Amino acid sequence: EGSPMGEKLNFDRSAKVIAENSRFVAGGVNSNFRLGMQPGPLVFERGEGPYLFDVDGNRLIDYYCGMGAMVLGHNPLGVRQAVKDQVDRGILFAGQAPIEFEAARIICERIPSAERIRFGSSGSEVAQAAMRLARAATGRRTIVKFEGHYHGWFDNILWSTAPALDVAGPEGAPTAVGGSKGQDPSEAAGLSILGWNDLAAVEARLAKGDVAAVFMEAAMCNQGAISPAPGYLEGVQAACRKHGTLLIFDEVITGFRLGQGGAQKLFGVTPDISIFAKAIANGFPVAAIAGRADLIDMFATGGVLHGGTFNAQPVAMAAMIGTQQGLTGEHHERTSVFGDRLQAGIRDILKEAGIKAQVTGFPLMFHVAFGLEAPARNYREMARSDKKGYSLFALALLQRGVRVLERGAWFVSSEHKDDVVDATLEVVRDAAREVAP
Ligand code: PLP
């Protein structure tokens, strides 16, 4: 268990399992985002609380938290029990179940913008539903999308999520840069790419009168953990109202992580439509599109199609209700104390070690960027961080039993309590010493 002082963990068995099984599964992973960091994709046997246990017998303190989904930590009892109970009652009805209405009521109570909702199974999917709905409601095509924001892996939105700066065009007029070979190049025409946190850019673009929706992560969490500038969200909302454009918040990361009511509650700006996934059901495939009743009702009466065999899957709904029961205001307050302590500890240790870094974000989701003089305010500033330096630090952490994303994000759960924070900071100190200049 854990790492004996000074000795680095070994991941050979993971490497072997991946190599052997790449015969069956492309690259040995089922999402390209798991090809991941050095020393290669890991294979896990079990998760519990803040820990993951891999096939090499390592116990890792996990700050991936299921890419942000595991807000209650791994395998919480309430969620497990809810799932078991539902499995005994039935798995899929291709009809309605009371459990999905209870789940819907909870979301409508917790999320300011949620007058109505529809459930789906992944963030990518409900992002599609949001775009279709916005185009149907406005009769316009263009969606404003921001550089560095990620709304799923589909052709029509996988643009400029993390473009190399040498091909990204001028800062004031970014080029749409595709994210994959094979992507339909004509889809770029449906988007207008802007830099985020720049209100004048949004106002100027919307004034042309052809924009269906402004689609954004209300706090930018895929590249950094960046808050909107004071007045930015309010200003974008006002511009949207002025020009007949809808405002869509992608709360796939921020929802149920920045607090019970997501970024919209935290920042006090209510969008027309918002989407959720990840932490909504602590690791089960649930997503939701929520918003104004007249808009979401277009799925029922406005000729806008939204389908999905697995939508409101009863076992996943049970997991969602179990998760939401755990996500009390008290949960958020308590977990925030751990997250804040961790963040402050990392900041201090890096400073002491002489490593120039910015630690920014929120108690349950923050970002560590090496090499920046000041907190980044948008993608271009974040893209100038020292990614190579941070990846060496991430590897040094992993080799000592702390698993973090290579891109700098840290996801905190309610299981990352004081003792886990202490253990983490000890490892951070060691790793910082290793990579310090
Ligand atoms: N939107 C945001 C902000 C995300 O971070 C992600 C996934 O990381 C998605 C959408 C896509 O969600 P999914 O991976 O469930 O399709």
Boltz pocket constraint, residues with backbone or C-beta under 6 A from the ligand:
constraints:
  - pocket:
      binder: B
      contacts: [[A, 67], [A, 121], [A, 122], [A, 123], [A, 124], [A, 125], [A, 127], [A, 150], [A, 151], [A, 152], [A, 153], [A, 217], [A, 222], [A, 250], [A, 251], [A, 252], [A, 253], [A, 277], [A, 278]]
      max_distance: 6.0
